Amino acid sequence: MYLVLIMNQKSDDSSRGIGVKKAKEEKQEDLGKHIGTKVVHAGEKTNPLTHGVVTSIDLSTTFAYDTAKEWADVFYHGKQGFAYSRHGNPTRATFEKKIAILEKGEASVGFSSGMAAIATTFSTFLSPGDEIIVTDRCYPGTRHLLNQYFKKWGFIIHFVDSTKNDNVSKKITKNTKLIHMECPANPTLSLCDIEAIGKIAKEINAKYVFDNTFASPINQNPIDFGVDVVVHSVTKYLSGHSDVLGGATVSTTADRDEIMNTAVYFGGVMAPFDAWLSIRGIKTLEVRVKRHNENGQAIAEFLEDHPKVREVYYPGLKSHPQHKLAKKQMKGFGGMVSFCVGKSDDDGGTFLNSLKIIKKASSLGSTSSLAQASGSMIYLEFTEEEKRAIGINPGFIRFSTGIEDKNDLIEDLEQALKKI
Ligand SMILES: *Cc1c(COP(=O)(O)O)cnc(C)c1O
């Protein structure tokens, strides 16, 4: 056994956390003080059998031992090791250790998608009748999951404008068991005060879940501000190259064990190849996010000065209504920029179709710049009033800056703006 493992094979109470405790007792390799070093080395070791510097992919779904007792010790009695990959896999365990260190938690679970991480987390900590407070700016998939499924299963869901802490406090009842926040948030990159809402959650002993996909652990560490469970769509900045669908939770070991127990039976765990691609992607996370931040800021400033652009939403702009809060809780302002061009959704469509380097596609956090326009690609299911209520005005564009040279991106935006 050469890997440093964070894993828990068993799913009954008797063995919870055993694998994790053992891993913690092992001597931590020197990861360096800075996150730029940690992204490269955290969770990984030179393979002592092969001396390979790259973590191996272990595609085995099942693991054999010399005796039945040895197998049963791992599967049933919490001995460190692997028996079946839905419960634990060496490559996934390495990914989990890496992301747990980067998000300053104790332990993690790797999922097959961000939605699997979110659905499994909610299912772990809630029972029918419980009340949930959720930011109304949450990822549309999260909103759909809650409205279409959790609601009919008997959960009570309160969507609130989380830019004001009071809106959260006002919805608290004795049945509030979970608060789910997310920021910077779709579509206008609005923020919530992560720490203030953490205090509210703590007072009532509710589980505080936070979707940190847009910021990534380079720009924001919600656990520093009192969050219990950080969820990620690994599909975005973490894996970073639009070639992995993945998710993760980061939490205490105790919460992780509970989430893992649910994950074992819901089954949406991360595949070894996706874990390996994510480990590889994360090695350049700090370098990429620095570039995304630089591009985001430069493009937001360019757009703000352009006569054909009416509104620009970017937490790094002084004009962002929560710029001060952004400086308090973020280390960088990210690669997502939203803005409104021309006078109408038709202008937005013309602008979008005129882009050359920037691709017309959903998703975000890719090396490639990606853009979408409301009216033709996003929010088609919303009425005009619903769109206005969340800040989507005519000609709205959501732009995920890639890591291309900012001068080429600005030139592309400029030539497309000339077409309207
Ligand atoms: C994409 C996304 C998700 C869902 O992740 P998948 O990997 O697509 O399942 C959840 N939250 C946010 C903020 C996202 O951007």
The ligand as a Gaussian input file, in Angstrom:
#p B3LYP/6-31G(d) Opt

LIG

0 1
 C      -22.050000      23.780000     -13.748000
 C      -22.432000      24.110000     -12.370000
 C      -23.024000      23.167000     -11.532000
 C      -23.379000      21.773000     -12.013000
 O      -22.232000      21.042000     -12.294000
 P      -22.183000      19.825000     -13.366000
 O      -20.773000      19.381000     -13.261000
 O      -22.580000      20.381000     -14.698000
 O      -23.162000      18.816000     -12.872000
 C      -23.319000      23.531000     -10.242000
 N      -23.067000      24.772000      -9.787000
 C      -22.492000      25.711000     -10.558000
 C      -22.237000      27.057000      -9.992000
 C      -22.162000      25.428000     -11.883000
 O      -21.615000      26.364000     -12.649000

